[in-house]
Amino acid sequence: MTHNVAHFASLAREYGQGGRVHYGIILSDQLPLKELLARTLRLLDRFDGDALRNQIVWLQDFKEVFPDLAAER
């Protein structure tokens, strides 16, 4: 897991072009620790290590979305 998006996205591209294997890269914006942990746990509930192999995953895709309570009224 890294906040260094530019560097690791480039490395993943190089690995792919070279036919090399990596165990997955999780990219994230800087977040408070509690939110970083919550999103990481959601990701790990959904994917195991084999599913992450050679993948780039954005932690922002695991932000918890709450329904709009005003729309229910």
C-alpha positions in Angstrom: 0.0 0.0 0.0 1.3 3.4 -0.9 0.5 7.1 -1.2 3.2 7.4 -3.9 0.8 7.0 -6.8 3.0 8.3 -9.6 6.0 6.1 -8.7 4.1 2.9 -8.1 1.8 3.2 -11.1 4.9 3.6 -13.3 6.5 0.6 -11.6 3.4 -1.5 -12.2 3.5 -0.6 -15.9 7.1 -1.6 -16.1 6.4 -4.9 -14.4 3.6 -5.6 -16.8 5.6 -4.8 -19.9 8.5 -6.9 -18.6 6.2 -9.9 -17.8 7.2 -9.7 -14.2 4.8 -10.6 -11.3 3.9 -8.4 -8.3 1.6 -9.2 -5.5 -0.7 -6.2 -6.0 -0.4 -2.5 -5.4 -2.9 -0.6 -3.3 -2.9 3.2 -4.0 -4.4 5.7 -1.7 -4.7 9.4 -1.0 -3.5 10.6 2.3 -6.4 9.7 4.7 -6.8 9.7 8.5 -5.6 6.4 9.9 -9.1 5.3 10.9 -10.5 5.8 7.4 -7.4 4.2 5.8 -7.9 1.1 8.0 -11.6 0.9 7.3 -11.1 1.1 3.6 -8.3 -1.5 3.7 -10.5 -3.9 5.7 -13.3 -3.5 3.2 -10.9 -4.3 0.4 -9.5 -7.3 2.1 -13.0 -8.6 2.8 -13.6 -8.6 -0.9 -10.3 -9.8 -2.3 -7.7 -12.3 -1.3 -4.0 -12.2 -2.1 -4.4 -14.2 -5.3 -7.1 -11.9 -6.7 -4.8 -8.9 -6.0 -1.8 -10.4 -7.9 -0.6 -8.1 -10.7 -3.5 -5.7 -9.9 -3.5 -2.0 -9.1 -6.4 -1.1 -6.7 -7.5 2.3 -5.7 -8.5 2.5 -2.0 -10.9 5.3 -2.9 -13.1 2.6 -4.5 -13.7 1.2 -1.0 -15.1 4.3 0.6 -18.3 3.5 2.5 -21.3 5.1 0.8 -24.3 5.9 3.0 -27.7 6.3 1.4 -29.1 9.8 1.2 -31.5 9.8 4.1 -33.3 12.9 2.7 -34.2 10.9 -0.5 -36.0 8.3 1.7 -38.5 10.8 3.0 
